[in-house]
Amino acid sequence: MSRYINWSKYPEYGQLIAERRAAGDSWPEVASKLREQFGIPASDETARSWARRTGFEDPPVVVPALTPQEKFSQKVASERERAETRAVAAEMAAAVKAAARWNEFIEIVQGALESTPRAKLEQLTVHQGTGTPETMVVLIGDIHIGKLVDPAVVGDGFGYGIPIFESRWARLKDRILRLYSLHSLTAPIEKLRIYFLGDGVDGVDMRRGHAHRVDVQTATRQCLILVYSFEGMVRELSQLLGIPIEIIWDFGNHGRVGDFGVNLPADNWDFIAGQMLGIALRDLTATGAVKLSATEQKYTITNLGPYRVHSAHGDAVRGGDGFAGLPINGLARALAKDTGLHLQLFDLYLTAHFHTPQDITTQAGRIIMNGAWDGGDDYSINQLKAASEPVQFAFGIHPQKGMTWQSRIHLAPRRLPSIPEDL
């Protein structure tokens, strides 16, 4: 078959092209019709070439007139698309702006931490016993930095604020050193593990009237006090004890941002404090002197000697059906549920939140509920008629035998009965 097409001799070729283009056929479809009807070696390019040489133009496309309803629908769709485009652009701009503020905040904190003077301390000289080396564990939680408990409201035996927090923080460090020195006489303590169980900050908008019950008016400032305090203590203990320190960081509910359930759990000032603490201690974590675990989960599962440990703040526990308002059955159910959820048994179930130190043994495992720092506030004293001593737990773990000792660290002198004077 000849590849030459004599377009001028056979005008019907061009007539077919015009008819098929008017009918809406594509150029490949036109070429196919030419080959099929006339048996010529036409391609879409040869058909296009004929159109260019002859000045052929496709007939105008007739667009049917839109009905008023169709015009309205088209306008609505167009406006919706424009609105969505503007919304996306605004959201992106807000995200970029928020990221810039967060990065600026982190840079300020990092600069402040780098310029903070740090004392050099000599390691303690402590007699080491001949027993099997153990791990010392300290539970810290429900600090509620920023909370204000006015003795004029709750009574002379109670009270809490920043000065009292600072006093109790110093007492905590002192008692950790004392317990280390005491129990090292029996067996060397080769590692310190700290479980932070949340509610390091009190927040400012957890409930109605909350802003009037704090002496640190911003959650950001409460967060910074928490970080500075932890960083200073960990650095001191690292130098004085000369042993590795591990920190398990679980955030609480008081530091949450926004109303309950609105944001993700880790949108929380406790969580931010954990991230900032990682920045503050990065030189110690780089050398292995300190290990910090601060994830976005509301719980942590760890190994501790022969034990499997579940740690969490405890605000997910439901059911105030136990003695003195404590959800004893609720705690047992929570332990049983977590056992089924995670497909493993937990020897220790560490929790807090209820501001009452407890050590409970169940068939499923041992529950240790840490105490709180404030000892009682307006709500607990005047509404629930309940308060507890400001207590934190500490204990020792043998690598094979488990817990060998336990101590309650009292952060304040024991309360005595308040006997009023005669009027």
C-alpha positions in Angstrom: 0.0 0.0 0.0 1.3 3.4 -1.0 2.0 5.8 1.9 1.1 8.8 -0.3 -2.4 10.2 0.0 -3.7 12.4 -2.9 -5.9 14.8 -1.0 -6.5 17.1 -4.0 -7.7 14.3 -6.3 -10.1 12.9 -3.7 -11.9 15.7 -2.0 -14.2 13.2 -0.3 -11.2 12.5 2.1 -11.4 16.1 3.4 -15.2 16.0 3.5 -15.1 12.9 5.8 -12.7 14.7 8.1 -15.0 17.7 8.4 -18.1 15.5 9.0 -16.4 13.4 11.7 -14.9 16.4 13.5 -18.3 18.0 13.5 -19.7 14.8 15.0 -17.2 15.1 17.8 -14.7 12.4 16.8 -11.1 12.7 18.0 -8.2 12.9 15.5 -7.3 9.2 16.0 -10.9 8.3 15.5 -11.0 10.4 12.2 -7.9 8.6 11.0 -9.5 5.2 11.8 -12.6 6.1 9.7 -10.4 7.2 6.7 -8.5 3.9 6.8 -11.7 1.9 7.2 -13.8 3.7 4.5 -11.1 4.5 1.8 -8.3 2.1 2.6 -5.7 4.8 2.7 -2.7 4.9 5.2 -4.1 7.8 7.2 -2.9 8.6 10.7 -4.1 11.2 13.1 -1.0 13.3 12.2 -1.6 13.1 8.4 -5.2 14.2 9.1 -4.0 17.1 11.2 -1.5 18.0 8.5 -4.3 18.2 5.9 -6.3 20.4 8.3 -3.3 22.8 8.7 -2.7 23.1 4.9 -6.2 23.7 4.0 -7.0 26.1 6.9 -9.7 23.8 8.2 -11.1 24.7 11.6 -13.2 22.6 13.9 -16.8 23.8 14.1 -17.6 25.7 17.3 -18.7 23.7 20.2 -22.3 24.5 21.0 -22.8 24.7 24.8 -26.4 24.1 25.8 -27.9 26.9 27.8 -28.0 26.3 31.6 -31.2 26.4 33.5 -31.5 28.8 36.4 -31.2 25.8 38.8 -28.0 24.6 37.1 -26.5 28.1 37.1 -27.2 28.4 40.9 -25.7 24.9 41.6 -22.6 25.8 39.6 -22.3 29.1 41.5 -22.7 27.3 44.9 -20.0 24.7 43.9 -17.6 27.5 42.8 -18.1 29.4 46.0 -17.7 26.3 48.1 -14.4 25.5 46.3 -13.2 29.1 47.0 -14.2 28.8 50.6 -12.4 25.5 51.0 -9.3 26.9 49.4 -9.3 29.9 51.7 -9.9 27.7 54.7 -7.0 25.4 53.8 -4.7 28.5 53.2 -5.7 30.0 56.6 -5.2 26.6 58.4 -1.8 26.2 56.8 -0.8 29.8 57.7 -2.0 29.2 61.3 0.0 25.9 61.5 3.1 27.7 60.2 2.6 30.5 62.7 2.1 28.0 65.6 5.2 26.0 64.6 7.2 29.2 64.5 6.0 30.2 68.0 6.8 26.7 69.3 10.2 26.7 67.8 10.8 30.1 69.2 9.7 28.9 72.6 12.0 25.8 72.5 14.9 28.1 71.5 14.2 30.4 74.4 14.0 27.5 76.9 17.1 25.8 75.4 19.1 29.1 75.7 17.9 29.6 79.3 18.9 26.0 80.2 22.3 26.4 78.6 23.0 29.6 80.6 21.8 28.3 83.9 24.7 28.0 86.3 25.2 24.4 87.6 27.2 23.5 90.7 29.8 20.8 90.5 29.3 18.2 93.3 31.6 15.5 94.6 30.2 11.9 94.6 29.1 10.7 98.0 31.3 8.2 99.8 28.9 5.5 101.0 29.7 2.0 102.4 28.5 -0.7 100.0 27.1 -3.9 101.4 27.9 -7.3 100.1 24.3 -8.2 98.9 23.2 -8.5 95.3 23.1 -5.0 93.7 19.6 -3.6 93.5 17.6 -0.8 91.8 16.1 2.0 93.8 12.7 3.2 92.6 11.1 6.6 93.5 7.5 7.5 92.5 6.9 11.2 92.0 3.6 12.6 91.0 0.6 14.9 91.8 2.9 17.8 92.5 0.4 20.3 91.3 2.9 23.2 90.8 0.9 26.4 90.9 -1.9 25.2 93.2 -2.8 27.6 96.0 -4.3 26.2 99.2 -5.1 29.0 101.6 -5.0 28.0 105.3 -7.6 30.6 105.9 -10.0 28.5 103.8 -9.0 25.0 104.8 -7.5 25.3 108.2 -4.1 25.9 109.8 -3.1 22.3 109.4 -3.1 22.6 105.6 -1.7 24.9 102.9 0.2 24.8 99.7 1.9 27.2 97.3 5.2 27.7 95.5 7.3 28.3 98.8 5.9 25.0 100.3 6.5 23.1 97.0 10.1 24.3 97.1 10.6 23.2 100.7 9.1 19.8 100.0 11.2 19.4 96.8 14.3 19.9 98.9 13.0 17.4 101.4 12.4 14.8 98.6 16.0 15.1 97.4 17.3 14.8 101.0 15.2 11.7 101.7 16.4 10.1 98.4 20.0 10.5 99.5 19.2 9.2 103.0 17.5 6.1 101.6 20.3 5.5 99.2 22.9 5.7 102.0 20.8 3.5 104.3 20.0 0.7 102.0 23.5 0.6 100.3 24.7 -0.7 103.7 22.9 -4.0 102.9 23.4 -4.2 99.1 24.9 -1.8 96.5 22.3 0.3 94.6 23.4 0.2 91.0 20.6 2.2 89.4 17.9 4.8 90.3 14.6 4.7 88.4 12.1 7.6 88.8 8.5 7.1 87.7 6.9 10.4 87.1 3.1 9.7 87.4 1.7 13.0 86.1 0.0 16.2 87.3 3.3 18.0 87.7 1.4 21.2 86.9 -1.9 22.2 88.3 -3.1 24.1 85.2 -5.3 27.2 85.3 -8.5 26.2 83.6 -9.4 22.7 84.6 -12.7 23.7 86.2 -14.8 26.6 87.1 -13.0 29.1 89.4 -9.7 27.3 88.9 -7.8 30.5 88.0 -8.5 31.9 91.5 -6.9 28.8 93.2 -3.4 29.1 91.7 -0.4 31.3 92.7 1.3 30.8 89.3 -1.2 32.3 86.8 0.1 30.6 83.6 0.5 26.9 82.8 3.7 27.8 80.8 5.3 29.1 84.0 4.2 26.1 86.0 5.7 23.9 83.2 9.0 25.8 83.4 9.2 25.4 87.2 8.6 21.7 86.9 11.4 21.3 84.3 13.9 23.4 86.2 13.2 21.5 89.4 13.5 18.1 87.8 16.6 19.0 85.9 18.4 20.4 89.0 17.5 17.4 91.1 18.5 14.8 88.4 21.9 16.6 87.9 22.6 16.7 91.6 21.7 13.0 92.1 23.7 12.0 89.1 26.8 13.6 90.5 26.3 12.6 94.1 25.3 9.0 93.5 27.4 8.3 90.5 24.9 5.7 89.2 22.7 5.6 86.0 19.3 7.3 86.4 16.2 6.3 84.4 13.1 8.5 84.2 9.7 7.1 83.0 7.5 10.1 82.3 3.7 9.7 82.2 1.6 12.8 81.9 -1.5 13.5 84.0 -4.9 15.2 83.4 -4.3 18.6 85.0 -2.0 19.8 82.3 -4.3 19.1 79.4 -5.0 21.9 76.9 -8.6 22.6 76.1 -11.8 20.9 77.4 -11.8 17.2 78.2 -11.8 15.0 75.1 -11.3 17.9 72.6 -7.6 17.4 71.9 -5.3 14.4 71.8 -4.1 13.3 75.3 -0.5 14.5 74.7 -1.7 18.1 74.1 -0.7 18.5 77.7 1.7 20.7 79.7 3.1 17.6 81.5 4.0 16.1 78.2 5.7 19.3 77.0 7.6 19.4 80.3 8.9 15.9 79.5 10.1 16.9 76.1 11.8 20.0 77.5 13.4 17.9 80.2 14.9 15.8 77.5 16.4 19.0 76.0 17.7 20.1 79.4 19.4 16.8 80.1 20.6 16.0 76.6 24.3 16.1 77.7 23.6 13.5 80.3 21.5 11.3 78.0 24.3 11.5 75.4 26.7 9.9 77.8 24.2 7.3 79.1 24.2 8.8 82.6 20.4 9.5 82.2 17.7 7.8 80.2 14.4 9.4 79.7 11.2 7.9 78.3 8.5 10.5 77.6 6.1 9.3 74.9 2.7 10.5 73.7 1.0 7.5 75.3 -1.0 7.8 78.5 0.8 4.8 80.0 4.2 3.0 79.9 5.0 -0.7 80.2 8.5 -1.5 81.5 10.6 -4.3 83.0 11.9 -3.8 86.6 14.0 -6.6 87.9 11.8 -9.7 87.7 8.6 -7.5 87.4 6.5 -6.4 84.5 5.3 -2.9 85.3 2.4 -0.8 84.1 2.6 2.9 85.0 0.0 5.7 84.3 -1.5 8.7 86.0 -4.7 6.9 86.8 -7.4 9.4 85.6 -8.8 6.7 83.4 -9.8 4.6 86.4 -13.6 4.7 87.0 -15.8 3.6 89.8 -15.7 5.4 93.2 -17.1 2.4 94.9 -14.4 1.6 97.5 -13.6 2.5 101.1 -13.4 6.2 101.9 -14.2 7.2 98.3 -11.2 5.3 96.8 -12.1 3.2 93.8 -10.6 0.0 95.1 -12.8 -2.1 92.9 -12.2 0.3 90.0 -8.5 -0.1 90.4 -8.8 -3.9 90.4 -10.9 -3.7 87.3 -8.5 -1.4 85.6 -5.6 -3.8 86.3 -7.7 -6.7 85.0 -8.6 -4.7 81.8 -5.0 -3.7 81.1 -4.0 -7.3 81.6 -6.4 -8.4 78.9 -5.7 -5.4 76.7 -2.0 -5.9 76.6 -2.0 -9.7 76.8 0.3 -9.9 79.7 0.4 -10.0 83.5 1.6 -7.0 85.5 3.4 -7.6 88.7 3.3 -3.9 89.6 0.5 -1.5 88.7 1.8 2.1 89.5 -0.8 4.8 89.6 -1.6 8.2 91.2 -4.4 10.7 90.7 -6.5 10.0 93.8 -4.1 11.8 96.2 -4.0 8.9 98.7 -1.0 6.6 99.2 -2.1 2.9 99.0 -0.5 -0.5 98.5 -3.1 -3.0 97.4 -2.5 -6.7 96.6 -5.0 -8.3 94.2 -5.1 -11.7 92.5 -4.1 -9.9 89.2 -1.1 -8.0 90.7 0.1 -5.4 93.2 -1.3 -1.9 92.9 0.8 1.0 94.3 -1.0 4.3 94.4 1.3 7.3 95.0 0.4 10.2 97.2 0.1 13.9 96.5 2.1 17.0 97.4 -0.6 19.3 98.6 -2.0 17.1 101.4 -5.6 18.5 100.9 -7.3 21.5 99.2 -10.6 23.4 99.3 -12.4 20.7 97.4 -11.2 17.6 99.2 -11.3 19.2 102.7 -14.5 21.2 102.5 -16.5 19.0 100.1 -15.2 15.5 100.4 -14.0 15.8 104.0 -10.8 14.0 103.1 -7.1 14.8 103.1 -3.9 12.7 103.2 -0.3 13.3 104.2 1.9 14.5 101.4 3.7 11.3 100.7 5.7 9.7 97.8 6.8 6.1 97.6 10.3 4.6 97.3 11.4 1.0 97.2 14.2 -1.4 96.3 14.1 -4.1 93.6 16.3 -7.2 93.7 17.0 -8.5 90.2 15.6 -12.0 91.0 13.5 -11.6 94.2 11.7 -8.4 93.4 10.8 -5.8 96.1 13.0 -6.0 99.2 12.1 -2.8 101.0 9.6 0.0 100.8 9.5 3.5 102.3 7.0 6.3 102.4 8.8 9.6 101.9 6.9 12.2 104.0 7.3 15.6 102.4 6.2 17.5 105.5 6.1 16.9 109.3 3.2 14.8 110.5 0.1 16.9 111.2 -1.0 17.2 114.9 -4.5 17.7 116.1 -5.4 21.4 116.1 -6.9 22.3 119.4 -8.6 25.7 119.3 -8.2 28.2 122.1 -11.3 29.2 124.0 -13.1 32.1 122.6 
